[in-house]
Amino acid sequence: MRDERVLKLAHNLITRSANLQKGQSIIIEGTHESRDLIIALVRKTYEVGGYPFVRLSEDRIGREVLMGVTPEYSKLAAKYAKPLFEEADAYIGIGAATNVFETADVPAEKKNIHSKHYGRPIHIDIRVAKGTWTILRWPNPSMAQLAKTSQEAFEDFYFDVCNLDYGKMERAMQPLKELIEKTDQVRIIAPDTDLTFSLKGQKAVICSGLHNIPDGEIFTSPVRESVNGTIRFNIPSLHKGHVHENVVLKFKDGRVINHDSTCCDALTNELDADEGARYIGEFAFGVNPYITKSMYDTLFDEKMGGSIHFALGNCYDDAPNGNKSQLHWDIIQSHLPEFGGGEVWFDGVLIRKNGLFVHGDLIPLNPEHLK
């Protein structure tokens, strides 16, 4: 609790991300590993005159619950949680997994049951729909190991990323938001990738420290049936206990018609979760200058400077394209030279090459201007 970086993060989360006011309530979910941040959040909540409601979880217990889950159980869990999530004014969720593969042996059908009957109604239909929510991680040895660094070095990186000047980033993002909302045709060219789609009439949303910490993306959604071509994602994706590398998706009229990855059976299970899982619900640019390599955590990886990502499945209500699904899975492609490079074209004009914006109004989004 003496670490000023923790106090600064708690202050930013309560006063900027949650924008909590006197008399308002907030749900704080986390694990015992994140107790220092939870304590700081509770104190800051009381300081602004709010009411903190803390919910603690543990990975091994969560796995055991999932192993025996049924639709009846998940519906009851949602029923019990619903009043709290409906009444709370804000939400902060802190992930601190000691073993990111803890649920690797949970059958896919069990995960899908809980996603459908608890995850979607609570965390999408209520939490995300209400709009005042933030998710983040807490640095621990497991995360440092995945990032292939020491615990101390990872903590320094973590606080640099999480406590950066998101207000400055937000201002730099405005021209890209405006350009996206004026664009019709998009083309992505990279190794084993040639993908086209339309953004005509779609909204763009700036993400600058309100819903995700770390942050640094601007997202929209393609016209649902407009996606055509092939894309190979070159950043590993750790999803539900499986590491997917070299995910390849082929689209026709918006729908995935062919796919492959190093965990193809698990990928197939996700695509078959429901009809919307084979369509794209999100397209985004990552611009965080401090995140330059994969650390097997989507919350960080999708913000990588010089990257793009697509989400299979559900779209967000603030940038909708009509696609609904219990799935929302972000998969990332880096265009930095060390990953093979890449190009993004808007209506026949090159706007980014090899991870750097070349369009004049977008230059301030390049790393040298954001650090």
Number of C-alpha atoms within 10 A of each C-alpha: 11 7 8 9 15 18 19 14 18 23 17 19 27 24 14 12 23 21 16 22 15 12 12 17 20 26 20 20 18 25 20 11 18 19 15 16 18 24 15 18 25 19 17 21 25 13 11 16 15 20 20 21 14 17 11 14 13 14 17 14 9 12 17 13 14 19 15 11 16 17 15 11 17 19 17 14 16 19 15 11 13 17 11 15 19 13 12 18 23 24 25 23 19 21 16 23 22 16 13 19 15 16 21 14 12 17 12 15 15 17 18 19 21 22 18 20 21 23 20 20 18 23 17 18 12 15 21 19 14 16 17 19 23 22 21 20 21 19 21 17 18 15 24 18 13 13 16 12 14 12 17 13 10 19 18 12 14 20 17 15 21 21 17 18 14 20 10 13 24 17 13 19 22 17 16 21 17 13 14 21 17 16 16 17 17 21 21 19 18 21 14 12 19 16 19 20 21 21 23 16 14 19 19 23 21 20 21 23 26 21 20 23 24 29 26 28 26 23 23 26 28 31 23 22 17 17 23 19 18 20 23 23 24 21 24 22 25 17 21 17 16 17 16 22 18 17 22 19 19 20 22 15 15 20 20 21 11 13 17 17 19 15 14 15 11 18 17 15 14 23 19 13 20 16 14 23 25 25 26 30 30 26 21 23 24 27 27 29 19 20 21 17 15 20 21 19 17 19 17 24 27 30 29 30 26 28 26 26 24 23 20 24 26 25 26 21 14 16 18 20 23 14 23 19 19 24 25 22 20 22 24 27 28 29 26 20 13 8 16 12 19 22 19 21 17 19 13 11 12 15 21 20 20 20 26 23 20 14 14 9 15 18 18 17 27 19 17 9 12 17 15
